[in-house]
Amino acid sequence: MDFFQTIVRFFQEGGTFMFPIAVVLAIGLAIAIERYIFISFAKSVNKKAFKQMEPLLNKHDYTGVLNFASSSKAPISRIIGAGMARLNNSQRREDIEYAMEEGLMETTPRLEKRTAYLATLANISTLLGLLGTIIGLIAAFSAVATADPSEKASLLSQSISVAMNTTAFGLIAAIPLLVFHSVLQTKTTEIIDSMEMAGVKCVNALIARNDLNSRSRSSDDS
């Protein structure tokens, strides 16, 4: 109960800028939670999808891989499915890799969506805190100018303490948002790297069976 009262007093003493900072923090936390759930789900379905596609690749059942990729919603399925679809038209390694890169470029924005907003919201909360402090100090010095000389020191120190609350709350909001931004970026990079590795494994499986012709081989034959 004392902790709740302390928070209420902290908000009341901080002034009107505490509320927009709280809104920015709420929006940032909502984005962070949604992105974390989405990225964690994408990572999980990618693992499950590749475990199901890998035996088909090892068996060189490319029709089965293509059928599975078309029915799966996993991001990695789109990438490998794009490569398998291109295999029907071209057996060059470069063409398969380009098709997978195109699938990766289509998938990556969905993974990175809204994550960059967290850094922006962290900066906004910090700037709002500083702006609230500056406006509070301006109001404090204006009040001190017309106050009784014996009360100026105590009134000024009290006003500065209140004005600093907005800076403190701005930093309290910014720090976790920056942490979430870093964590989500790291998890997104891990997923993208794993999809690139899966694409390489797929191409290597095709080469092992001599289903692909490299550019150097085609140039030697010519």
Secondary structure as GFF3:
##gff-version 3
##sequence-region A 1 222
A	DSSP	alpha_helix	2	14	.	.	.	ID=ss1
A	DSSP	alpha_helix	18	58	.	.	.	ID=ss2
A	DSSP	alpha_helix	62	71	.	.	.	ID=ss3
A	DSSP	alpha_helix	75	87	.	.	.	ID=ss4
A	DSSP	alpha_helix	93	112	.	.	.	ID=ss5
A	DSSP	alpha_helix	115	145	.	.	.	ID=ss6
A	DSSP	three_ten_helix	149	151	.	.	.	ID=ss7
A	DSSP	alpha_helix	152	208	.	.	.	ID=ss8
A	DSSP	alpha_helix	215	221	.	.	.	ID=ss9
###
